[in-house]
């Protein structure tokens, strides 16, 4: 009878005559139908279980409350702009300062005068050549046709040790004005005939990749960066991964952007800018735990990072850590973040603050004839503070484990692994140490199938080295409650994963971040 009520509850109400038929069938075939009943229970609560473990990807309200906004970092610049500003900072009152300020103020007469003084006082021919390239670059960006001058400067720079620098200045001039087709030849000549300076070479490579990308050659742009990573020093590897992340961000490929940033942070673990970008990307991808972990790491390095403190407030809001949220907003505003002030203003309207709440309760508790609820409220306040501390610790612990998967996935995507010997991993295995599975290879397609509670499921897709790009399927049935009369597999989304050296397979679905581990009994070790 209990089983009968379970079916009624799962079906959510049904016509009376069908109920009678089902009841009779259960009485006759009760033993045989027990697995089906359990399957129905699982179907009923499946969505709830998934959502309790992971925030829905497209649910913006789950990421932040109304009127709460995350802060992005200013767009990062490198290369010519940074070099100019660094030089200008070193000579605040010098000749280059005047030259630079004239360009900022768009004063052509002053620019010409400052340039002539700069060249007169400069003794190094290589520096004079770079200054001349900058002068005509500034004029071009102020609207003057300098193409003929660029050709003269290029000719002068040939066979000199600053040819790469000059080509970078000219290429960036066109890139800055969005004339990417004109920029590419200069970047290419700079790389072909230019410099052994790894910094300038890196700037040329990343400039070329950017121009290719902006013209629509996205795969070629990524290939340019990836090929140079293997032969670059760590400094240039870091900046290449940052550029790869930037390009993936432009494409809206959050997963790939995250992987590139993870690789960058393997090189410079405490780089504040990369930590912020990664935390921000995880937040956009509704991976709040990992966003929290990286913002907290950033704050431990730079406690007064205004934007990170503001964004922590938004994250804490989504994680129901209200006291931490308010403290983050207050500190960010104290440091001058006006967005945090806006966020905090809304919180003043709708929620109580820890310090204010505690202050008023203690003041009330000191008075005569205090109401018993004041004492209870103080207990509730203390319990909430302790609960949030425990929840944050648990969240960071969970995120630390998730980061292991993300970094192994990043390595599988970007590291050059030899092709996998599939024969060693084919055959019968086990899913999550619980369900039998089968791993097959048809042509170049990897197929992993299994049964769970009488229903069939599978992944299939391509393998590149150790990296898996998969589709996820569930068998469609004419009678889903009894899992009979198969109608064929139905695509339910995509997944990514990687293969360990011991041929264990780790997979994560992209829609709900459910994890799968396929292994053989003797090989199982799991992700620690």
C-alpha positions in Angstrom: 0.0 0.0 0.0 2.9 2.4 0.8 4.2 1.8 -2.7 0.9 2.6 -4.2 0.8 6.0 -2.3 4.3 6.8 -3.6 3.2 6.3 -7.2 0.1 8.5 -6.6 2.3 11.2 -5.1 4.8 11.1 -7.9 2.1 11.3 -10.6 0.6 14.3 -8.9 -3.0 13.2 -9.4 -4.6 11.1 -12.2 -8.0 10.1 -13.4 -9.7 7.7 -11.0 -10.1 4.8 -13.4 -6.4 4.8 -14.2 -5.6 4.8 -10.5 -7.8 1.7 -10.1 -5.9 -0.1 -12.9 -2.5 0.9 -11.5 -3.6 -0.4 -8.1 -4.6 -3.8 -9.5 -1.4 -4.1 -11.4 0.7 -3.3 -8.3 -1.2 -5.9 -6.2 -0.4 -8.5 -8.8 3.1 -7.5 -9.8 4.3 -5.8 -6.6 7.6 -7.5 -6.4 8.5 -6.9 -10.0 7.5 -3.2 -9.9 9.6 -2.2 -6.8 12.5 -1.0 -9.0 10.1 1.0 -11.1 8.6 2.7 -8.0 12.1 3.7 -6.9 12.7 5.1 -10.3 9.6 7.3 -10.2 10.7 8.6 -6.8 14.1 9.5 -8.3 12.5 11.2 -11.3 10.4 13.3 -9.0 13.2 14.7 -6.9 16.0 14.7 -9.5 15.7 18.4 -10.3 15.5 19.4 -6.7 18.7 17.4 -5.9 20.6 19.0 -8.8 19.5 22.5 -8.0 20.3 22.2 -4.3 23.9 21.3 -5.3 24.5 23.9 -8.0 23.0 27.3 -9.0 21.2 27.2 -12.3 23.4 28.6 -15.0 20.9 31.1 -16.5 19.2 32.1 -13.2 20.5 35.7 -12.8 18.5 36.2 -9.6 20.5 33.3 -8.0 23.7 35.1 -8.7 22.7 38.5 -7.3 19.7 40.2 -5.7 17.9 43.0 -7.4 19.8 46.3 -7.5 23.1 44.6 -6.6 25.8 44.9 -9.2 29.3 43.4 -9.6 32.2 45.6 -10.5 34.5 44.8 -13.5 38.1 45.8 -13.7 39.2 48.5 -16.2 40.2 47.1 -19.5 43.8 46.0 -19.2 46.4 47.5 -21.6 49.8 46.4 -22.5 52.5 47.2 -25.1 52.8 50.7 -26.6 50.4 52.5 -24.2 52.0 51.0 -21.1 55.6 51.6 -22.3 54.8 55.3 -23.1 53.2 55.8 -19.7 56.0 54.1 -17.8 58.5 56.3 -19.6 56.5 59.4 -19.0 56.2 58.5 -15.2 60.0 58.2 -15.0 60.4 61.7 -16.5 57.5 63.6 -14.9 59.1 67.0 -15.5 61.4 66.0 -18.4 61.5 66.2 -22.2 59.4 63.1 -22.7 56.7 64.4 -20.3 56.1 67.4 -22.5 56.0 65.2 -25.6 53.5 62.8 -24.1 51.3 65.6 -22.7 51.1 67.3 -26.1 49.7 64.1 -27.5 47.2 63.8 -24.7 46.1 67.3 -25.2 45.9 66.8 -29.0 48.1 69.9 -29.6 50.0 69.3 -32.9 52.1 72.5 -32.6 53.2 71.7 -29.1 53.8 68.0 -30.1 56.1 69.1 -32.9 58.0 71.5 -30.7 58.4 68.9 -27.9 59.5 66.3 -30.5 62.2 68.6 -31.9 63.5 69.3 -28.3 63.3 65.5 -27.5 65.4 64.6 -30.6 67.9 67.4 -30.0 68.7 66.2 -26.5 68.6 62.5 -27.2 72.0 61.0 -27.9 71.2 57.4 -28.8 70.2 56.8 -32.4 68.0 53.9 -31.5 66.0 56.0 -29.1 65.7 58.8 -31.7 64.3 56.2 -34.1 61.7 55.0 -31.7 60.8 58.7 -30.8 60.3 59.4 -34.5 58.0 56.4 -34.9 56.0 57.6 -31.9 55.8 61.1 -33.2 54.2 60.0 -36.5 52.1 57.5 -34.7 50.7 60.3 -32.5 50.1 62.5 -35.6 48.3 59.6 -37.4 46.1 59.0 -34.4 45.3 62.7 -34.3 44.0 62.5 -37.9 47.1 63.3 -40.0 48.1 61.0 -42.9 51.5 59.6 -41.9 51.6 56.5 -44.2 54.6 57.9 -46.2 56.4 58.7 -43.0 55.8 55.1 -41.8 57.6 53.8 -44.9 60.6 56.1 -44.3 60.8 55.1 -40.7 60.6 51.4 -41.5 63.4 51.8 -44.0 65.5 53.6 -41.4 64.9 50.8 -38.8 66.0 48.0 -41.1 69.1 46.2 -39.8 68.9 48.0 -36.5 68.3 46.4 -33.0 65.0 48.4 -32.6 63.3 47.1 -35.8 60.9 45.0 -33.7 60.1 48.0 -31.5 59.4 50.3 -34.5 57.3 47.6 -36.1 55.3 47.3 -32.9 54.7 51.0 -32.7 53.5 51.2 -36.3 51.4 48.1 -36.0 49.8 49.2 -32.8 49.0 52.6 -34.5 46.7 50.8 -37.0 45.4 48.4 -34.4 44.4 51.4 -32.2 42.5 52.9 -35.1 40.9 49.5 -35.8 42.6 49.1 -39.1 43.6 45.5 -38.3 44.4 44.6 -41.9 47.1 47.3 -42.0 48.4 46.3 -38.6 49.1 42.6 -39.5 51.9 43.1 -42.0 53.9 45.3 -39.5 53.4 42.7 -36.7 54.5 39.9 -39.1 57.6 41.9 -40.3 58.5 42.6 -36.7 58.4 38.9 -35.9 60.3 37.8 -39.0 63.1 40.4 -39.1 62.8 42.0 -35.7 64.1 41.2 -32.3 65.4 38.6 -29.8 64.0 40.6 -27.0 61.3 38.3 -25.5 59.2 41.2 -24.2 59.0 42.9 -27.6 58.5 39.5 -29.4 55.6 38.7 -27.0 54.0 42.1 -27.7 54.2 41.5 -31.4 52.8 38.0 -31.1 49.9 39.1 -29.0 49.2 42.1 -31.2 49.2 39.9 -34.3 46.8 37.4 -32.6 44.5 40.3 -31.6 44.3 41.7 -35.1 43.7 38.3 -36.6 40.9 37.7 -34.1 39.3 41.0 -34.7 39.2 40.2 -38.5 37.4 36.9 -37.7 40.3 34.5 -37.9 39.7 33.3 -34.4 41.1 29.8 -34.6 44.3 31.2 -36.2 44.6 33.8 -33.5 44.5 31.1 -30.8 46.9 28.9 -32.6 49.4 31.7 -32.8 49.3 32.2 -29.1 49.3 28.4 -28.2 52.2 27.6 -30.5 54.4 30.2 -28.8 53.6 29.1 -25.3 55.8 26.0 -25.5 58.9 28.1 -26.4 58.3 31.1 -24.3 59.7 31.9 -20.9 57.3 32.0 -17.9 56.7 35.8 -18.2 55.6 35.5 -21.8 53.6 32.3 -21.2 51.7 34.2 -18.5 50.8 37.1 -20.8 49.9 34.7 -23.6 47.5 32.8 -21.4 46.0 36.2 -20.3 45.6 37.2 -24.0 44.0 33.8 -24.8 41.6 34.4 -21.9 40.8 37.9 -23.2 40.0 36.5 -26.7 37.8 33.7 -25.3 36.0 36.3 -23.3 35.3 38.3 -26.5 33.8 35.1 -27.9 31.7 34.5 -24.9 33.4 31.2 -24.2 33.5 31.4 -20.4 34.7 27.8 -19.8 37.7 28.3 -22.1 38.4 31.8 -20.6 38.4 30.2 -17.1 40.8 27.4 -18.2 43.2 29.9 -19.7 43.2 32.0 -16.6 43.8 28.9 -14.4 46.9 28.2 -16.6 48.1 31.8 -16.2 47.8 31.5 -12.4 49.8 28.3 -12.4 52.7 30.6 -13.5 51.9 33.6 -11.3 49.8 32.3 -8.4 49.5 35.7 -6.7 48.8 37.9 -9.7 46.0 40.2 -8.5 44.7 41.1 -11.9 44.4 37.5 -13.1 42.9 36.4 -9.8 40.2 39.1 -10.2 39.5 38.1 -13.8 39.2 34.5 -12.8 36.9 35.2 -9.8 34.8 37.5 -12.0 34.5 34.8 -14.7 33.5 32.1 -12.2 30.9 34.5 -10.9 29.6 35.1 -14.4 29.5 31.3 -14.9 27.4 31.0 -11.7 30.2 29.0 -10.0 29.8 31.1 -6.9 32.0 28.9 -4.6 35.0 29.2 -6.9 34.4 32.9 -7.4 34.4 33.3 -3.6 37.6 31.3 -3.2 39.5 33.4 -5.7 38.2 36.8 -4.4 39.2 35.7 -0.9 42.6 34.8 -2.2 42.9 38.2 -3.9 41.8 40.0 -0.7 44.5 38.1 1.3 47.1 39.6 -1.0 45.5 43.1 -1.5 43.1 43.7 1.4 42.0 47.1 0.0 41.0 46.0 -3.5 37.8 48.0 -3.9 36.2 46.1 -6.7 36.9 42.7 -5.2 35.4 43.8 -1.9 32.3 45.0 -3.7 31.9 41.8 -5.7 32.4 39.7 -2.5 29.4 41.5 -1.2 27.3 40.4 -4.2 28.6 36.9 -3.9 27.8 36.8 -0.2 24.3 38.0 -1.0 23.8 35.0 -3.3 25.2 32.7 -0.7 22.9 34.1 2.0 25.9 35.4 4.1 24.2 38.7 4.9 26.6 40.0 7.6 29.7 39.3 5.4 27.9 41.0 2.5 27.3 44.3 4.4 30.8 44.3 5.8 32.3 43.9 2.3 30.1 46.7 0.9 31.0 49.0 3.8 34.7 48.5 3.5 34.6 48.9 -0.3 32.7 52.2 0.1 35.1 53.4 2.8 37.9 52.9 0.3 36.0 55.0 -2.3 34.0 52.4 -4.3 30.7 54.2 -5.1 29.1 51.1 -6.6 29.4 49.5 -3.3 27.7 52.6 -1.8 24.8 52.0 -4.1 24.6 48.4 -3.2 24.8 49.2 0.5 22.1 51.8 0.2 19.7 49.1 -1.0 20.7 46.8 1.9 20.0 49.5 4.4 16.5 49.6 3.1 15.7 45.9 3.2 18.0 44.2 5.7 19.4 44.7 9.2 23.2 45.3 9.7 25.3 43.3 12.2 26.9 46.1 14.1 23.7 48.2 14.2 21.6 45.3 15.2 24.0 44.2 17.9 24.3 47.8 19.2 20.6 48.4 19.5 19.9 45.0 21.1 22.7 45.4 23.7 21.4 48.9 24.5 17.8 47.5 24.9 19.1 44.6 27.0 20.6 47.0 29.5 17.3 48.7 30.3 14.8 47.7 33.0 11.9 45.4 32.2 13.5 44.1 29.1 11.3 41.9 26.9 12.3 38.3 26.7 12.5 38.5 22.8 15.5 40.9 23.1 17.5 38.1 24.7 16.2 35.6 22.0 17.2 38.1 19.3 20.7 38.3 20.7 21.0 34.5 20.6 19.7 34.5 17.0 22.3 37.1 16.0 25.1 35.1 17.5 23.8 31.9 15.9 23.6 33.6 12.5 27.2 34.8 12.8 28.5 31.4 13.7 26.4 29.7 11.0 27.9 32.0 8.3 31.5 31.4 9.5 30.8 27.6 9.3 29.1 27.9 5.9 32.0 29.9 4.4 34.5 27.3 5.6 32.4 24.5 4.1 32.0 26.5 0.8 35.7 27.1 0.5 36.4 23.5 1.2 34.1 22.4 -1.5 35.5 25.0 -3.9 39.1 23.7 -3.2 38.0 20.2 -4.3 36.2 21.6 -7.4 39.4 23.6 -8.3 41.3 20.3 -8.7 38.9 19.3 -11.5 39.1 22.7 -13.1 42.9 22.7 -13.2 43.1 19.1 -14.5 40.6 20.1 -17.2 42.7 23.2 -18.0 45.8 21.0 -18.4 43.9 18.5 -20.6 42.8 21.4 -22.8 46.1 23.2 -23.2 49.0 20.8 -22.3 50.5 18.7 -25.1 49.7 15.1 -24.1 50.4 12.1 -26.3 47.4 10.5 -27.9 45.6 8.0 -25.6 45.9 4.3 -26.2 42.2 3.6 -26.2 42.5 -0.2 -26.2 43.6 0.0 -22.5 40.5 1.7 -21.4 37.8 -0.1 -23.5 35.4 -2.6 -22.0 33.3 -2.9 -18.9 33.8 -0.4 -16.1 31.9 1.2 -13.2 30.3 4.6 -12.8 30.7 6.4 -9.5 31.6 3.2 -7.8 28.0 2.1 -8.1 26.7 1.3 -11.7 28.1 -0.9 -14.4 29.2 0.9 -17.5 30.6 0.1 -20.9 33.3 2.1 -22.8 33.5 1.6 -26.6 35.2 3.2 -29.6 33.4 3.5 -32.9 35.6 5.0 -35.6 36.9 8.2 -33.8 33.9 8.4 -31.4 34.2 7.5 -27.7 31.0 6.0 -26.3 30.3 5.5 -22.6 27.0 3.9 -21.7 25.3 2.7 -18.5 22.0 1.8 -16.9 20.6 3.4 -13.7 17.3 2.3 -12.2 16.3 0.5 -15.4 17.0 3.5 -17.6 19.8 3.9 -20.2 22.2 6.8 -20.5 25.3 7.6 -22.5 28.0 10.1 -23.4 29.7 10.2 -26.8 32.2 12.5 -28.4 35.7 13.3 -29.4 39.0 12.8 -27.6 41.9 15.2 -28.1 44.9 14.0 -26.1 43.5 13.7 -22.6 40.6 16.2 -23.2 37.0 15.0 -23.8 34.3 17.0 -25.6 31.1 15.1 -25.2 27.3 15.0 -25.7 25.0 13.6 -23.0 22.0 11.4 -23.9 19.1 9.8 -22.1 16.9 7.1 -23.6 13.4 8.2 -24.5 10.7 5.7 -23.6 7.1 5.5 -24.8 6.2 4.4 -21.2 8.7 6.3 -19.1 7.3 5.1 -15.8 8.1 1.5 -16.7 11.1 2.3 -18.9 9.6 0.2 -21.8 9.4 0.6 -25.6 12.5 2.5 -26.3 12.2 5.4 -28.7 15.9 6.2 -29.0 18.5 8.3 -27.3 17.6 12.0 -26.8 20.4 14.7 -26.5 20.2 16.4 -23.2 23.2 18.6 -23.4 27.0 18.7 -23.5 29.8 17.7 -21.1 33.6 18.1 -20.8 36.1 15.8 -19.1 39.6 14.4 -19.0 41.4 11.0 -18.8 43.8 10.3 -16.0 47.1 8.4 -16.6 45.5 5.4 -15.0 42.7 5.6 -17.5 40.0 6.8 -15.1 37.6 9.1 -16.8 36.3 12.2 -15.1 33.3 14.0 -16.8 31.3 17.1 -15.9 27.9 18.0 -17.5 27.8 21.6 -18.6 24.2 22.4 -17.7 24.1 21.3 -14.1 27.8 20.5 -13.3 27.0 16.9 -12.3 30.2 14.9 -12.0 30.8 11.3 -13.3 33.8 9.1 -12.6 34.2 6.0 -14.9 36.8 3.5 -13.9 37.6 -0.1 -13.5 37.5 -1.6 -10.0 41.2 -2.2 -9.7 42.0 1.3 -11.0 39.7 3.5 -8.9 41.4 6.2 -6.9 39.1 9.3 -7.4 39.9 13.0 -7.3 41.4 14.0 -4.0 
